[in-house]
Amino acid sequence: MSTEATLPHRRIRTAAVLGLSVALVSLLCCAGGTAAFFLTSLGSDRQDVAAADMSCVDDHKVRLSGKIPRLGNYGQTQMRNAAIIIKVGQDMKVPPRGWVIAVATAMQESALRNLSNSTVAGSRGIPNEGVGSDHDSVGLFQQRAGWGSVTQRMSPDYAARKFYEKLLKVDGWDRMSLTRAAQKVQISAYPDAYAKHEDIASQIVNALAGGAARTVQIAERAVCDRASARAIAASGWTAPIDGGVGSGFRTASRPRHNGVDIGARKRTEIHAAATGRVLVARCDPDHNGVRNCDVDGFPGKGGCGWFVDILHAGGYVSRYCHMIEKPRVVPGQLVKAGEVIGLVGSSGNSSGPHLHFEVHVDSDRSFSGGINPVPFMRQRGAPLNGRA
């Protein structure tokens, strides 16, 4: 298995990301809303919300009465609105992925508040949680006049139902990135803004609906903690390969091991763990500064071999090391969750074929930004050993 790789990777500063964004405009100008999102700074969008490592239960029914849990900056009123959104989705038999998309959309449009509008007659006389001023938009989803009357649009139940009705008409919505699916419904002037809420929206869905964001749809059933390869959890995450974890994260014997090793045969397909933008896809030099990744490595050689780093919404970075050949992606490329990015190998600092997988927070690709990917992936319904 891999030994400690000493990659000289730095935190991605906001200015650096924005600078890279400008450089990539010509490359990604025709990719639509998803491209626009990933040309913005992602590191500042992540909120430090302590998600409980709750179990995923069979009953994902949400309750609208009684005490509603707070989460981060979202209080009882906002969380109750989120509960209404989820309940409407359940009643309409929309899969949990749709609940995450809907909650994230309302987070962006109204911060989960039922807004009136200073320019819309009569709206301020309807029970509301704030006053907006965007054209004639009102309600949780800031729907305009064509979506219904003022009274209807300021009903959270009605607004959520209209959102889902339009989402379900979008062909392949459940396989799209969150920002693209939301934009297909909202047709917003800011199509790049939705995806930054995906992680917190997933935590809200988990808190209100028994871990539902940790599910995948199998035979029209929401099944907990089974997201792997092309099966994407409602959270938007998937395990990059099937297989059990061998060498763990920063163990006593290997305190510099900044990820986990997942055993697999050579040329096993490696999948992007979530939608994101490729930051790095190259051969990592060994301890002697030599780039020689087309042969099997060995312990003590140094380097990650052929590897890929992907930046995801919320400032998360995933890393995939020891590929057998040049990755199938290039820097600046937008990849979808589950997309094949390379093949398992044993290049670099390695003693056998496997995937070395890392997760970093705050857009920090250095050692200090690394976190244990096992609980992180489990909380997103994509356990690295294929089970909870």
C-alpha positions as CSV (number, residue, x, y, z in Angstrom):
1,M,0.0,0.0,0.0
2,S,1.0,3.6,-0.3
3,T,3.5,5.2,2.0
4,E,3.5,8.9,2.9
5,A,3.3,11.2,-0.1
6,T,4.8,14.6,0.5
7,L,2.9,16.7,-2.1
8,P,3.9,20.4,-1.9
9,H,0.3,21.5,-2.3
10,R,-1.0,24.8,-0.9
11,R,-4.3,26.2,0.2
12,I,-6.3,27.6,-2.8
13,R,-6.7,31.2,-1.9
14,T,-9.7,33.1,-3.0
15,A,-7.7,35.4,-5.2
16,A,-5.9,32.4,-6.8
17,V,-9.2,30.7,-7.6
18,L,-10.6,33.9,-9.1
19,G,-7.4,34.3,-11.1
20,L,-7.6,30.8,-12.4
21,S,-11.3,31.5,-13.1
22,V,-10.4,34.3,-15.5
23,A,-7.8,32.1,-17.2
24,L,-10.3,29.4,-17.7
25,V,-13.2,31.5,-19.1
26,S,-12.2,30.8,-22.7
27,L,-11.9,27.1,-22.0
28,L,-15.3,26.7,-20.3
29,C,-17.3,29.5,-21.8
30,C,-19.8,27.2,-23.4
31,A,-20.5,24.8,-20.5
32,G,-23.4,26.7,-19.1
33,G,-24.4,27.2,-15.5
34,T,-22.3,24.5,-14.0
35,A,-19.2,26.0,-15.6
36,A,-20.1,29.4,-14.2
37,F,-20.4,28.0,-10.7
38,F,-17.0,26.4,-10.8
39,L,-15.4,29.5,-12.1
40,T,-16.1,31.2,-8.8
41,S,-14.4,30.9,-5.4
42,L,-15.6,27.9,-3.6
43,G,-13.5,27.9,-0.4
44,S,-15.5,30.7,1.3
45,D,-18.9,29.0,0.6
46,R,-18.5,26.2,3.1
47,Q,-20.1,26.7,6.5
48,D,-18.7,25.1,9.6
49,V,-21.7,23.1,10.6
50,A,-21.2,20.2,13.0
51,A,-23.3,17.4,11.4
52,A,-24.3,14.7,13.8
53,D,-23.2,11.3,12.6
54,M,-26.8,10.2,12.6
55,S,-27.9,6.8,11.4
56,C,-29.9,6.5,8.2
57,V,-33.3,5.0,9.0
58,D,-36.0,3.4,6.8
59,D,-38.6,5.9,7.8
60,H,-37.7,9.3,6.3
61,K,-41.0,11.0,7.2
62,V,-40.5,14.6,8.2
63,R,-42.5,16.1,11.0
64,L,-43.9,19.6,10.8
65,S,-45.1,20.0,14.4
66,G,-43.2,20.1,17.6
67,K,-39.6,21.3,18.1
68,I,-37.6,21.6,14.9
69,P,-33.8,21.3,15.3
70,R,-31.6,24.3,14.4
71,L,-28.7,23.8,12.1
72,G,-25.9,26.4,11.8
73,N,-27.4,29.8,11.0
74,Y,-30.8,28.3,10.3
75,G,-33.3,28.7,13.1
76,Q,-36.6,27.1,13.9
77,T,-38.6,29.1,11.4
78,Q,-36.2,28.5,8.5
79,M,-35.9,24.8,9.4
80,R,-39.7,24.5,9.5
81,N,-39.8,25.9,6.0
82,A,-37.3,23.3,5.0
83,A,-39.4,20.6,6.6
84,I,-42.4,21.8,4.5
85,I,-40.3,21.6,1.3
86,I,-39.3,18.0,2.2
87,K,-42.8,17.0,3.2
88,V,-44.2,18.2,-0.1
89,G,-41.5,16.3,-2.0
90,Q,-42.4,13.2,0.0
91,D,-46.1,13.6,-0.7
92,M,-45.3,13.9,-4.4
93,K,-43.1,10.8,-4.3
94,V,-40.0,12.9,-5.4
95,P,-36.8,11.0,-4.5
96,P,-34.6,12.5,-1.7
97,R,-32.2,13.9,-4.3
98,G,-35.0,16.3,-5.3
99,W,-35.5,17.4,-1.6
100,V,-31.8,18.4,-1.5
101,I,-32.1,20.3,-4.7
102,A,-35.2,22.1,-3.5
103,V,-33.9,23.0,-0.1
104,A,-30.6,24.3,-1.6
105,T,-32.5,26.4,-4.1
106,A,-34.6,28.0,-1.3
107,M,-31.5,28.6,0.7
108,Q,-30.1,30.6,-2.2
109,E,-33.3,32.4,-3.1
110,S,-34.5,33.4,0.3
111,A,-32.3,31.9,3.0
112,L,-35.3,29.6,3.7
113,R,-37.5,32.6,4.6
114,N,-41.0,33.3,3.2
115,L,-40.4,36.7,1.8
116,S,-42.9,39.4,0.8
117,N,-41.8,42.1,-1.6
118,S,-41.8,45.9,-1.2
119,T,-42.9,46.4,-4.8
120,V,-45.7,43.7,-4.9
121,A,-49.0,45.1,-3.7
122,G,-50.6,43.2,-0.9
123,S,-47.6,40.9,-0.2
124,R,-46.6,42.6,3.0
125,G,-50.1,41.9,4.4
126,I,-49.6,38.2,4.1
127,P,-47.7,36.4,6.9
128,N,-44.0,36.6,6.0
129,E,-40.5,36.4,7.4
130,G,-38.9,39.4,5.7
131,V,-39.2,41.8,2.8
132,G,-37.4,41.4,-0.5
133,S,-37.4,43.7,-3.6
134,D,-36.3,41.5,-6.5
135,H,-38.7,42.3,-9.4
136,D,-42.1,40.8,-8.5
137,S,-40.6,37.7,-6.8
138,V,-42.0,36.5,-3.5
139,G,-41.9,33.4,-1.2
140,L,-39.4,30.8,-0.4
141,F,-38.3,30.3,-4.0
142,Q,-38.7,33.9,-5.1
143,Q,-41.2,32.9,-7.8
144,R,-42.5,35.6,-10.1
145,A,-46.0,36.4,-11.2
146,G,-46.2,33.6,-13.8
147,W,-46.0,31.0,-11.1
148,G,-49.3,31.9,-9.5
149,S,-51.0,34.6,-7.5
150,V,-49.2,36.5,-4.7
151,T,-51.1,34.5,-2.1
152,Q,-50.3,31.2,-3.7
153,R,-46.6,32.0,-4.2
154,M,-46.3,33.0,-0.5
155,S,-47.7,29.7,0.6
156,P,-44.6,27.5,1.3
157,D,-46.6,24.4,0.4
158,Y,-47.7,25.8,-3.0
159,A,-44.3,27.2,-3.8
160,A,-42.6,23.9,-3.1
161,R,-45.1,22.0,-5.1
162,K,-44.7,24.2,-8.1
163,F,-40.9,23.9,-7.9
164,Y,-41.1,20.1,-7.9
165,E,-43.6,20.0,-10.7
166,K,-41.2,21.9,-12.9
167,L,-38.2,19.9,-11.7
168,L,-39.9,16.6,-12.6
169,K,-40.4,17.7,-16.1
170,V,-36.6,18.2,-16.6
171,D,-35.3,15.1,-18.4
172,G,-32.5,13.5,-16.4
173,W,-32.7,16.0,-13.5
174,D,-31.7,13.3,-11.0
175,R,-28.4,12.8,-12.9
176,M,-27.6,16.5,-13.2
177,S,-25.4,18.6,-10.9
178,L,-27.4,20.4,-8.4
179,T,-26.7,23.8,-9.9
180,R,-27.8,22.7,-13.4
181,A,-31.0,21.1,-12.1
182,A,-31.9,24.1,-10.0
183,Q,-31.2,26.5,-12.9
184,K,-33.4,24.5,-15.2
185,V,-36.3,25.2,-12.9
186,Q,-35.5,28.8,-11.7
187,I,-33.8,30.3,-14.8
188,S,-31.9,32.6,-12.5
189,A,-29.7,35.5,-13.4
190,Y,-27.2,33.9,-11.1
191,P,-27.1,30.2,-12.2
192,D,-23.8,29.6,-10.5
193,A,-25.0,30.2,-7.0
194,Y,-27.0,27.1,-6.0
195,A,-24.4,24.4,-5.7
196,K,-22.5,26.1,-2.8
197,H,-25.5,25.2,-0.6
198,E,-25.5,21.5,-1.5
199,D,-23.6,20.2,1.5
200,I,-25.6,22.2,4.1
201,A,-28.9,21.3,2.3
202,S,-27.9,17.6,2.6
203,Q,-27.3,18.1,6.3
204,I,-30.7,19.7,6.7
205,V,-32.4,16.9,4.9
206,N,-30.6,14.4,7.0
207,A,-31.6,16.2,10.2
208,L,-35.2,16.5,9.3
209,A,-35.8,13.3,7.4
210,G,-33.8,10.5,9.1
211,G,-30.6,10.6,7.1
212,A,-32.4,10.7,3.7
213,A,-29.6,12.5,1.9
214,R,-27.5,9.4,2.6
215,T,-29.7,7.3,0.3
216,V,-29.6,6.1,-3.3
217,Q,-32.5,5.0,-5.4
218,I,-32.4,1.2,-6.0
219,A,-35.5,-0.4,-7.6
220,E,-37.4,2.8,-6.8
221,R,-36.5,2.5,-3.1
222,A,-34.4,4.9,-1.1
223,V,-31.6,2.6,0.3
224,C,-29.2,3.9,2.9
225,D,-25.4,4.1,2.6
226,R,-25.0,2.3,-0.8
227,A,-23.6,5.1,-3.0
228,S,-20.7,3.7,-5.0
229,A,-19.3,4.4,-8.5
230,R,-22.2,5.5,-10.6
231,A,-24.8,5.2,-7.9
232,I,-25.0,8.7,-6.5
233,A,-26.4,9.5,-3.0
234,A,-29.0,12.2,-2.6
235,S,-26.1,14.2,-1.0
236,G,-24.4,14.3,-4.4
237,W,-21.5,12.0,-3.3
238,T,-20.4,8.5,-4.2
239,A,-17.6,6.2,-3.2
240,P,-14.8,6.4,-5.9
241,I,-14.4,2.6,-6.1
242,D,-15.8,-0.5,-4.4
243,G,-13.5,-2.1,-1.9
244,G,-12.5,-2.1,1.7
245,V,-10.2,0.3,3.4
246,G,-6.7,-1.1,4.3
247,S,-4.2,1.4,5.6
248,G,-6.1,4.1,7.5
249,F,-5.9,7.9,8.0
250,R,-2.9,9.2,10.1
251,T,-2.5,6.0,12.1
252,A,0.0,5.6,14.9
253,S,2.4,3.7,12.7
254,R,1.9,6.1,9.7
255,P,1.0,9.6,11.1
256,R,1.8,11.3,7.8
257,H,-0.6,9.1,5.8
258,N,-3.1,11.8,4.9
259,G,-5.8,9.6,3.4
260,V,-6.9,5.9,3.2
261,D,-5.9,3.1,0.9
262,I,-8.7,1.1,-0.9
263,G,-7.5,-2.2,-2.4
264,A,-8.5,-2.9,-6.0
265,R,-7.2,-4.7,-9.0
266,K,-5.2,-2.8,-11.6
267,R,-7.2,-0.9,-14.1
268,T,-10.3,-0.7,-11.9
269,E,-12.2,2.4,-12.9
270,I,-12.0,5.3,-10.5
271,H,-15.0,7.6,-10.2
272,A,-15.2,11.3,-9.2
273,A,-16.6,11.3,-5.7
274,A,-18.8,14.4,-6.4
275,T,-19.3,17.0,-9.1
276,G,-16.4,19.4,-9.3
277,R,-13.6,21.0,-11.3
278,V,-10.3,19.3,-11.8
279,L,-7.5,21.2,-10.3
280,V,-4.6,18.9,-11.0
281,A,-4.1,15.8,-13.2
282,R,-0.5,14.9,-13.6
283,C,2.5,12.7,-12.6
284,D,3.8,13.6,-9.2
285,P,7.6,13.7,-8.9
286,D,9.3,11.3,-6.6
287,H,11.8,12.2,-3.9
288,N,14.5,12.7,-6.5
289,G,12.3,15.1,-8.5
290,V,11.9,12.5,-11.3
291,R,8.5,12.2,-13.0
292,N,8.3,8.5,-13.8
293,C,4.7,7.3,-13.3
294,D,4.3,4.8,-16.1
295,V,5.9,2.0,-14.1
296,D,5.0,0.5,-10.8
297,G,6.4,2.3,-7.8
298,F,7.8,1.1,-4.5
299,P,7.8,2.1,-0.9
300,G,10.2,5.0,-0.3
301,K,10.0,6.2,-3.9
302,G,8.0,9.2,-2.9
303,G,5.2,11.0,-4.7
304,C,1.6,10.2,-5.5
305,G,2.2,8.8,-9.0
306,W,-0.4,9.7,-11.5
307,F,-3.0,11.6,-9.5
308,V,-6.0,13.9,-9.7
309,D,-7.3,16.7,-7.4
310,I,-10.9,17.8,-7.7
311,L,-12.4,20.9,-6.1
312,H,-16.0,20.5,-5.0
313,A,-18.8,22.8,-3.8
314,G,-18.2,23.9,-0.2
315,G,-14.5,24.1,-0.6
316,Y,-13.9,20.3,-0.4
317,V,-11.1,18.8,-2.4
318,S,-10.8,15.1,-3.2
319,R,-7.5,13.4,-4.2
320,Y,-6.9,10.2,-6.1
321,C,-3.4,8.7,-6.2
322,H,-1.4,5.9,-7.8
323,M,-3.2,5.6,-11.1
324,I,-1.7,3.2,-13.7
325,E,-1.6,5.7,-16.5
326,K,-2.3,9.3,-17.4
327,P,-5.7,10.4,-15.9
328,R,-8.6,10.7,-18.2
329,V,-9.3,14.3,-17.1
330,V,-7.4,17.5,-17.4
331,P,-7.1,20.6,-15.2
332,G,-10.1,23.0,-15.6
333,Q,-12.4,20.2,-16.7
334,L,-15.8,19.9,-15.1
335,V,-16.6,16.4,-14.0
336,K,-19.9,14.9,-12.7
337,A,-20.2,12.7,-9.7
338,G,-19.5,9.2,-10.7
339,E,-17.6,10.1,-13.9
340,V,-14.5,7.9,-14.6
341,I,-11.4,10.0,-14.1
342,G,-8.7,7.2,-14.2
343,L,-7.7,3.6,-13.5
344,V,-6.2,2.0,-10.4
345,G,-2.5,1.3,-10.5
346,S,0.6,1.3,-8.3
347,S,2.6,4.3,-9.5
348,G,4.6,6.5,-7.1
349,N,5.1,5.7,-3.4
350,S,3.2,2.4,-3.5
351,S,3.7,-1.3,-2.7
352,G,0.8,-2.7,-4.7
353,P,-2.3,-1.7,-6.7
354,H,-4.8,0.4,-4.8
355,L,-6.4,3.8,-4.7
356,H,-5.1,6.3,-2.2
357,F,-8.0,8.6,-1.5
358,E,-8.0,11.9,0.4
359,V,-10.5,14.6,1.4
360,H,-9.5,18.2,2.2
361,V,-11.5,21.1,3.6
362,D,-11.4,24.8,3.1
363,S,-9.8,24.4,-0.3
364,D,-6.6,23.5,1.5
365,R,-4.7,20.9,-0.5
366,S,-1.8,20.8,2.1
367,F,-1.4,18.2,4.8
368,S,-3.1,20.5,7.3
369,G,-6.3,20.6,5.2
370,G,-6.7,16.8,5.2
371,I,-9.5,15.1,7.1
372,N,-10.4,11.5,7.7
373,P,-12.4,10.5,4.6
374,V,-14.1,7.5,6.2
375,P,-16.6,9.4,8.5
376,F,-16.8,12.2,5.9
377,M,-18.0,9.8,3.2
378,R,-20.2,7.7,5.5
379,Q,-22.1,10.9,6.5
380,R,-22.8,11.5,2.8
381,G,-24.1,8.0,2.2
382,A,-21.0,6.8,0.3
383,P,-19.1,4.6,2.8
384,L,-15.7,3.6,1.5
385,N,-16.0,0.0,2.5
386,G,-19.3,-0.3,0.6
387,R,-21.4,-0.4,3.8
388,A,-22.2,1.8,6.8
